[in-house]
Amino acid sequence: MKRLIFVLLLLAVASSVCAVGDQAYLAILAETKVMRMAGMPAMPDMPDLPPGVELPAGMAMMPGKPERVLTVRLWSPSIAPDDAFASIAPPEGLKQGSKLDIELYRPKAEGTAKGGKDEFDPESIPEFTIKIYWGSSETVKPGQPKIIKWGGLTVEQKEAMKKQAEEARSAESYFYKPNWTTGYWPTAKQPGKIDKKASLVGNYALTTNYTGNVSIEAPKEVDFLAPIEMSSPDLAEQIAFDKAIPFVWAKIPNALGSYASIMGMEGKNTLILWSSSEVFQEGLMGDMGFLQMAEVREFVKQTVFMAGDRTKVNVPAGIFEKADMAMFSMVGYGPGAALDKAQPLPRIQTKTSLKITLGGKGMGDFGE
């Protein structure tokens, strides 16, 4: 498993919410998430629970049931003083009370800790191979797959990829920028469970005593996106990898663009990748975080992303037939809001995501 994580980090593209220069940033990020497993029917809808009653841990995110997630991040240059505080007054429709109390993380001077001795070392398997396919088609397109062998890379390429992996690993934590303070919500005291009837629309007013105050409005079109509802393949049944796989979903209202990908392992030394992109893009795979609207529109223009009203994509027959395990991921990117000038500089972004465990011939023996 550690080798797969390492390769995924190599392919990761850091989220564009990263702070740069001396500008403080506020990010309000709204996601609708669904998880499915092929061969397992979606769980039936459950009745609304009485106020104060919650599902046991582990049942909150049931297969097939959409979950709304709101994440707040406040990045500011320098280390905030001991008496620093930050909070947001959210709109009433969010159903989170009158104040979101933001907790602060102050990194140590040495910055993010490096990986320990248990980190996967790609040099231990120089025969590791990545096979990359792309585009919607019932059969493999000419010129594919693109094959990358770790042992065939130059020293410079290996070092660059290791550095990229380390940066991506650090960015997975929201506390990755040395000498900057990171504010975050939800917190242990405010776990931020978002009601399925809640709305993102309205005004968000940030108050701090160390990095400025700002307000930003989420207009009516900037709301939690609908969940991705897949009608094909039939996820109640096992997936037939020897045939083309048509993925068909309901149109996602207000989506600007979408992107789908599959990752599969063949044995322990071969990673197989497919993406819905019609052009080959190095370093582009899986969920790329929260992208700004201009970025999404540009990716759609380049056919890297599918158009927002697209509802079908085909995966070529046979490319995952020998996979021990295959995982499908799809993201739909929605509208957002931002201000050009403020301190901190705020933005609101939305997306909807679906992850499906497609299966494979050896899931019980997968990875280490």
N, C-alpha and C positions, 0 to 999 in steps of 0.2 A: 504493500500500500504506500510506503514512503516513496518509492520510486515514481509512482503515479502522481503523488502530490507534487514531487519535485518538477516533473515534466509539465504539469498543469501550471505551476508557477512560472516556468519558462515561457509559457504561452500567454500568460496573463497580461492584460493591458490595465495599467493603474487607472482608477477612477479619476475623472477630471475635476473632482471636487477638491483636489489638493490645493493647499495654500502656497502662494509664491510671494517673494519679495517681503515687504513690510505691511502688506494689506491683510487685515483680519477678515475672516470669511464665516458666514453663517449658512449652513445647509439644512434644509428641511426636506427629507426624503421619504416619499410614500410609495410603498410596494404592496401589491396583491400577490400572494404566493399560493401555489397549489403543488402538492406532491402526489404522484401516482406510482403504482407498481403493476406491470403487466401480469395478467393472470389473477388479479385481485380486484373484484368489483369495488367501485367507490362506495364509501360508507353512506348510509341513508342520512337524510337531514334529521337533526335532533331538535326537539322542542326548545324554546328559549328557557333558560334556567332562571329561577327566582333571583332577585337582587341579592348580591353577596355570596351566591353559590357559584363555584367554579369547578371545571372538570379537573380530575386528578392530573398530576404531572405526567406528561407523555401522551395524554389523550387530547390535549388542546389542538395539536396539529395532526388530524386524522387523514388517512389517504383519501384524496379527492375533495376534501373540504377546504374552501378558500380561507386564507388567513390574511388579515390586513396588518401591515407593519409600518409604524412611523418611527423614523430615526432622525434625531437632531444632532448635529455636530457644529461646534463653534471653535474655530482655530484662531489663535491670536499670537502675534510675535512676542517673544520674551516670556519669562516665567511670571505668572500672576502672583501678587502678594498673598500673604496668608489670609487676609481678611476679604479676599476677592469673592464676589458672588455673581451669579447670572441666572435669569429666569425668563420665561416666555409666557405672556398672556395669550392663550389660544382662543379661537372662535368657539362659541357655545356649542355649535354643531359637531365639534370633534368629540364631545362627551368625555373630556379629560379633566374637568374641573376648571378653576379660574387661573391656575398657575402651574407651569411645568418647571420644576426646580432642576436646573442643570448642574450636574456634578463636574468638578474640575480635575483633570489629570495633569500633573507637572512632571515631565520626564527628568531623569537624572542627567547630569552634565555629559556623561559619556554616551548618551543616546540609546538607541534600541540595542538590546542584547543580541548577540549573534547566536546562531544555531549551536546546539550542543553536540557531543560526540555521537549521539544516536541519529544525527541527520543522515539522510541517504547520500552516498557519494557516487555520482554517476560514473566515475572512473572505475568502479568495481564491476561494471558491466559494459565494457567498451563495445559489445555487440548490440547494445540497445538500439532499436530501430523504430522510427515513427513513419507511418504511412498516412498521407494526407489526401483526402478526396474533397471535392466541393461541387456545388451546383445541384439543381433539381433535375433529375433524370431517372428513368427506369433502369438504365444500364450505365456502366462506368463510361465516362466520357474519354475521348482520345487524349493521350498525354497524361493520364492519371494512373496511379497515384504519384504524388511527389514523395520521394523517399529520403529521409534524413537519418544518417547513422552517426551516433555519438563518436565512435572511433574514427570516423572520416572527417571530423571537424578539425580545424587548425587550433593551435593553442590559444590564439587571440579570440576566435569564435567561442571556444569553451569558456574562457574567462568572462567574456561579455555576457554570455547566457547565464553563468553562475551569478554574476552581479545583478542581472535583471531579476533572477529568481529571488535573490536576497532582498531586493527592493520591494518586489511584489509580496514577499512573505511579511515584511515589515508593515506594508500598507494594509495587509489583512487586519491587523490591529488598527484601531482608529487612533492610536497613541504613538505614531511612528515618527513624528517630526521633532528632532532634537532642538531643545531650547525654545520650543513653542508650547503654549498651554492649550490643551484640548478639552473643551466642554462637551458633555455627552448626556443624552436622554434617549431611551428610558434608563431608569436606575433601579437599584434594589428597592428603594422606598416607593418609587412610582414605576411599576413594571410596564405600564403603557399598553395594556391589552386594548385593542381598538375594536369597538363594537361594529358589527356588520352593517348597521344602519347609520354609522357616523359619517360625517362629511368633512372633507379637507377644506372646503370653501370658507373664506373669511379672512380676518386680519390676524397677523401674528406680530406681537410687539415684544421685542427683546429689551430687557433692562439689565445692565451690568454696572459695576463700579470700577471697571479696569480696562475695558476695551470698546466703550461706546454703546449707544442705544440706537435701535433701528426698528422700523415697522415695515412689513411687506404683506401684500394682499394676494390671496389665492382667488382668482376670478372663478366664475361658475363653471367654466370648462376645465379648470384645473382641480380635479377631484380624483379619488381613488379609482383606478381603472378596473374594468370588469375582469374577472378571472378568465384565463385561457381555457376554453371548453373544447376538448378534443373529441371529435366524433369518429375518426379513423386514425389508426387501427382500433379495433375493438379491444380495449385494455382489460376487459374481463377475461380475455383469452391470451394464450402465449403467442408471442410474435414469431412469424416465419421469416427468418433472416435470408433464406435462399431465394426469396422473391422480392421484387421491388416493394418498398413500404410507403404507401401514400399517407402522409399526415394531413388531416383535414380538421379545421377548427372553425368555430363561429367567429364572425367578424368582430373585431375588438373596437368598440366605439371610441373615437378620439385618438386612436393610436396613430403615431407619426411614422413608425417603421417597426420591423420585427426581425429577429435573427434566431436561427435554430442551429443546433449542433449535436453531434453524438460522439462520445468517446468510448472506445472499447479496448480491452486488453486481450491479446492472444498470448497465452502463456505468461511468462514473467518478463520477457524482453522485447515485446512488440506492442506498440501503442497504435491504434487505428483511429483516425479522426475524420469526421465528415462535417461540413458546414453548408448552410443554405446559400452562402455567398456565391454569386455567379463569376466572381473573379478570385484568383488566389491572393490571399493576404497573409503575409508572415506575421506571427504574433497575435492573430485574431482568433479567439476560441472561447466559447462559453459566455458567461455573464460578465460584461465589462463595466459593471457598476452603473452609476447614474450619469447618463450623457446629456449634454445640453442640446436643446432643440436644433440648433444650427448644425451640430455634429451629426445628429440623427438624419437630418434632411440631406446632408452631404453624402453620408453613407448610402442612403436610398438612391440618390442620383448616380452614384458609382456602381450600383447593383451589389454592393457589399451587404446591404440590408434589403429585406423584402419591403415592399410598400405597405403602408399601414392598413390598407383595405384587403391585402392578400389573405387568402384562407386555405391555401394548399401548397404543399411541397413534397416532392418525391425523393426517397433515398434509394440509390441504386441497389439492385439485387446482389446479394452475395458478399458484400464487403465486410459484414460482421458475422458471416456464417460460422467462422471458426473461433469467434470471440468467447472467452470465458465469462465475460460480463460486459454489458453495454448500457450506457446511461445517456438519455436524451435530455437536452436543456433547450428551452425557448424563452425569449424575452421580448415583450412588446413595450416600446418606449412611448410615453405619453407627453402631453404638453406640460409646461412649467411656467414659472414667473421669476423675474429677476430685476434688480435695480442696477443702473450703470454706475451710480456714485453714491456711496454711503460708507460708514465706518461703524461696524463691519459691513462688508459687502454681502447682501443676502440673496439666496435663490431657493426656489421650491421646485422639486422635480418629481416625476411620477413614472412608474413602470409596473408591469405585470409579468409574472414569471411562472413557468411550469417545469418541473423536473420529473422525469419518468425513469424508473428502473426497468429497462426493457427486458432484462434477463440475459441468458447465456448458458453455455454448456457446462460451465464449471464454477459457478458462483461460490460454492462452498470451499473451493481451493484458491480463491482469489487473493493475490498479494501476500504480504507478510505483515 
